[in-house]
Amino acid sequence: PRPIAAIVTDVIMPGQSGPALADALRAEQPSLRVLFVSGYPRDRIGEQGLLGDGIVFLQKPFTPRHLVERVREVLDE
């Protein structure tokens, strides 16, 4: 099967955080790229230690255009 190029995941989800999901998937596929989204401001999420440096983040709400731009950014990394 073809590898997954990228995923889009919310940072805060019931049962498992987006960063934990990304870590689990990257254990199987280290080259996986991730775009994190959230309705919470980035600085508030950062205070909880959920997002480190060097991640690509998109604040909700966003337009389809902004989503496409950020996905392109993730894929071009």
C-alpha positions as CSV (number, residue, x, y, z in Angstrom):
1,P,0.0,0.0,0.0
2,R,1.0,3.6,-0.6
3,P,2.1,5.5,2.5
4,I,0.0,8.3,3.8
5,A,1.5,11.6,2.9
6,A,-0.2,13.7,5.6
7,I,-3.0,13.9,8.1
8,V,-5.1,16.7,9.5
9,T,-6.1,16.2,13.1
10,D,-7.6,18.3,15.9
11,V,-5.3,18.9,18.8
12,I,-7.8,18.1,21.5
13,M,-10.0,15.1,21.0
14,P,-11.9,12.7,23.3
15,G,-9.8,9.7,24.3
16,Q,-6.6,10.7,22.6
17,S,-4.9,14.0,21.7
18,G,-3.9,14.9,18.2
19,P,-0.2,14.9,19.1
20,A,-0.5,11.4,20.6
21,L,-2.3,10.2,17.4
22,A,0.5,11.7,15.3
23,D,3.2,10.1,17.4
24,A,1.5,6.7,17.1
25,L,1.2,7.0,13.4
26,R,4.8,8.3,13.0
27,A,6.0,5.2,14.9
28,E,4.8,3.2,11.8
29,Q,5.6,5.9,9.2
30,P,8.2,8.4,10.4
31,S,7.9,10.6,7.2
32,L,4.2,11.3,8.0
33,R,3.4,15.0,7.9
34,V,0.8,16.5,10.2
35,L,-1.4,19.6,10.2
36,F,-2.9,20.3,13.6
37,V,-6.1,22.3,13.9
38,S,-8.0,23.6,17.0
39,G,-10.6,26.0,18.1
40,Y,-8.3,26.9,21.1
41,P,-5.7,29.6,20.6
42,R,-2.2,28.2,19.9
43,D,-0.7,29.9,23.1
44,R,-3.4,28.3,25.3
45,I,-2.7,24.9,23.8
46,G,1.0,25.5,24.2
47,E,0.5,26.2,27.9
48,Q,-0.9,22.7,28.2
49,G,2.2,21.2,26.6
50,L,0.3,19.7,23.7
51,L,2.2,21.4,20.8
52,G,5.9,21.8,20.5
53,D,8.0,23.9,18.2
54,G,8.1,23.3,14.5
55,I,4.5,22.1,14.2
56,V,2.1,23.4,11.6
57,F,-1.1,24.8,13.2
58,L,-4.3,26.2,11.8
59,Q,-6.7,28.0,14.1
60,K,-10.5,27.3,13.7
61,P,-12.6,28.6,12.2
62,F,-10.8,28.6,8.8
63,T,-11.8,28.9,5.2
64,P,-11.4,26.1,2.7
65,R,-8.7,28.2,1.0
66,H,-6.7,28.5,4.3
67,L,-7.0,24.8,4.8
68,V,-5.7,24.1,1.3
69,E,-2.8,26.5,1.8
70,R,-1.7,24.9,5.1
71,V,-2.0,21.4,3.7
72,R,0.2,22.5,0.8
73,E,2.7,23.9,3.3
74,V,2.7,20.6,5.2
75,L,3.3,18.6,2.1
76,D,6.1,20.9,0.9
77,E,8.0,20.7,4.2
